[in-house]
Amino acid sequence: MMNMRSLAIIFSIFLCIAGLTACTNMESEAKYPSGHDRDGAKDDIYAEKESVFGPGGLAILGGERKEGEGDGSTGIGVNSFLWRASLDTVSFMPLASADPFGGVILTDWYSPPENAAERFKVNVFILGRQLRSDGIRVRVFRQVQEKGAWRDSDVAGDMGTKLEDTILTRARQLRISQLGQDD
């Protein structure tokens, strides 16, 4: 009489064979490139594929403009005037990160020369592709040095709004200067 271990091994082998047999009738997803199948079938491996950057591709550094893109939109994911104005405005601070596709600029801590016991950090978020007053958000963080350690401190309530206004003013200046060059 067979013991349980031998029975389990035979049953496992039977399951493996049954599984492999079931796979023989499946259609393969692979398609050998023969050239005879270029009749526009949806699974044609030679067909033009769609791009994640859209039909025109990625337009960076003065690529072709599409119709209706006179609002400062470029290959970056946000308004180019707001992007450049934001970089201009926080250029005195060291940059920690700048993501033109996501529209995020993060500065590192900056201590003003007149007061080395306090430091500031700025996060700029560009929210869209249009030059609008609600298209930008600025967060300002402040720390004060007490007993050798940096402690979070309050920032003037309108400091973020003032930086947003400064960035918007600079963006308008950039837009006007570009309009003057296009004529």
N, C-alpha and C positions, 0 to 999 in steps of 0.2 A: 504494500500500500504506500502511496506517495505521501510524503510529509507536506506540511503547509508551505514551507519555503520553496520547494520545487514547484508546487502548484502556483504560487505567486509569480515565480519566474516565467513559467509557461504562459500565464495570463498576461503578463507584461509584454512578452514577445508577440502574442496574438494581437494585443492592442496596437503595438507599433506597426505590424504588418497591415492591419485593417486601416490605420491612419494613412500609411503610405499609399495603399490601394485607392483610397478615397481621393487623394490628391492627383491621380493620373488623369481624371476627367476635367480638371480645372483649366481655364484658359490662362495662358501666360500674359502678363502685362507687357513684357518685353516685345519689341517689334524690330525685326531685322530690317535695316535700311536698304531697301531694294531699288527705290527710285520709281517703281511702277505704281506706287500708292500716293502720288502727289496730286491727286484729283481734288484737293480741298477738304479732305476728311477732317473731322474735328480733332482727331488724335494724330495728325500728321506731324512727325517729328521735325520736318523741314519747314513747317509753317512759321511765320513771323510771330514771335512771342510778345506779349504785352510787357511794358516796363513799369516798375514800381514808381518811376518818376513821371509817368503820364506819357501821352503820345509824342510830345516834343522832346522828351528827355530832360536832362538836368541842364539848366542855363545858369552857369556861374561865370562871373567876371565878364559881363557884357555879351552874353549869348544872345541869340535872336529873341526879340520881343514878340509876344503874341498880341493879337488885337485886344484892347481893353486893359492892357497892363501899364498904363501911364500913371498908376498910383504908387509907384515905387516898389512894386513886386518884382522879385528876381528869382533866381534859383534857390535862394535861401527860403526858409519856411515862414519868414515874417517880413514886415515892411522894412525895406532897406534904409529908408530915411530914419526911422526910429532906431534901427540897429546902429547905424553910424553915429547918430546923435547920442545914443546911450554910451557908446564907447568913448566918444569925445568928452562927454560930461564926467565920466568916472576915470578918465585917463591918468589922473594924478595918483590914483590908488593902484596898488598891485593887483593884477587879475589872478584869481584862483581858477576860474573856468569860464569859458565863453562858448555857447552852443548856438550857432546861427540857425540851425534847423528847428530847434525847440524854442528859440528866442529867450534864452536864459543867460544872464551875465552875473557871475558871482565874483566879488572882490575878496581879497584877503584883508586882514586887519591893517589899518592905517592909523598911525599916530601923528597928529599935527605937530609941526616943529615947535610951535609956541607952548604946547602942553603935552609932554611925553607921558603923563600919568593917565591919559585917556586915549582910547582908540575906537575907531569906527569900522564897520563892515557894511557893505551895501549889496543887496540882491535886486537885480532888475529883471522883470518879466515882461516881454513883449507878447501881447495876446492875440495879435492878428496880422493880416497882410495889408490892412488899410491904415492910412495916416489919420487916426482919430484920437480924440482926447481920452477916451476910455480904452485905448489900445495898449496902455502901459501901466505897470504897477511897480512901485519901488518900496522895498523894505529896508529900513536902516536899523542897525544894531549898534549899541554903544556899551563899552566896558570901561570901568575906572579901576585904577590900581590902588588897592588898599592893603597895607602891610605886606607888600611883595606879591600879592595874588590878584589876579584880574577878576573882578566881580561885575555881573551884568548890571546895567544902570538904565534909567529911563531916557528916552530920546524925546526931544521936543515934538509935540503932536503933529505939527505941520511940516516937519523936515522931509518926510517922504513925498508929500504933496508938492513942496517947493522943488525938489529934485525932478519930479514928474513934469512940472511946468517948465523947468530949465531944459529938459530933454525935448519936450514938445516944441519949444521955441527954436531950439537948434535944428530940429527936424524940419520945421517950416522954412528956416533959412536955407537948408540944404536943398529942399524942394524948389524954392524960388530961384536959387542959383542954377539949378539944372534946367528949369524952364527958360531961363535967360540964354543958356548955351544951345538949346534946341532950336531957337529961332534963326 
